[in-house]
Amino acid sequence: MIQFDFKDKVVLVTGASRGMGAQILRQFVNAGAHGLLNFLPNEQNLADANALLQEFHSQGKKCNLAGFDVSQELEVQQHLAMLGKKHGKLDVLINNAGVLRDKTIRKMTSEDWFTVMRTNLDGVFFCCKYAAEILAEKGRIVNIASISGIVGFPGQANYSSAKAGVIALTKVLSKELASRNITVNAVAPGMIETPMLTGVREEVLQEYKKQIPLKRFGHPEEVANAILFLASEEASYITGQVLPITGGWN
């Protein structure tokens, strides 16, 4: 088993107060990174973020909170500039923050559409744009796309479109940032056991499970493992790629 070493690396994970984002950050911090825990500021997210922060600090590990809304450009610009001054650099950006507003297109409102786009696509653009100003040489960006952005699912016109945009953005940025040896990749998870699944009917979940060759949903740590690899020195010649993490579901 490869033991990744992120000692002295500064790693920002967006949407990291719970779920998959929390597990991604946890594995970076456990590998020695100085974590920056981003969350959308509200009462529940702050409570979750503080609980995770306490977990890290009780183990003598380094992490700071970075509460800002990725969908608001000015907030992103100001906070990333502040983080750059405080830490001197950013080594790894993981764009994980995302929301769902699933409806068929006939029932989907323009607000449903724009809410998802603002967080899931605009937010990734803003974070990449302003992180690029403070990313160290040989830095890493890993964007969380989705199998939905590759195949498209009914009821997810907004989500699928946003994630397809993340994939295209990943490919463009991999070319634009290559001169600084910054790699930009994406992972495209399938059905992963996170709080996002709690709103899906059980019969729908079981139908999805039947279509997955491994006959189970993925675990957040399995996605995090792939992300740590893409952010590591071992993946220095991989850029502009999209890695499906789906249990063979295509």
Secondary structure, DSSP 8 states (H G I E B T S, - for coil): ------TT-EEEESS-SSHHHHHHHHHHHHTT-EEEEEE--SHHHHHHHHHHHHHHHHTT--EEEEE--TT-HHHHHHHHHHHHHHHS-EEEEEE-------B-TTT--HHHHHHHHIIIIIHHHHHHHHHTTTEEEEEEEEEE--THHHH--TTBHHHHHHHHHHHHHHHHHHHHSGGGT-EEEEEEE-SB-SGGGGGS-HHHHHHHHHHSTTSS-B-HHHHHHHHHHHTSGGGTT--S-EEEESTT--
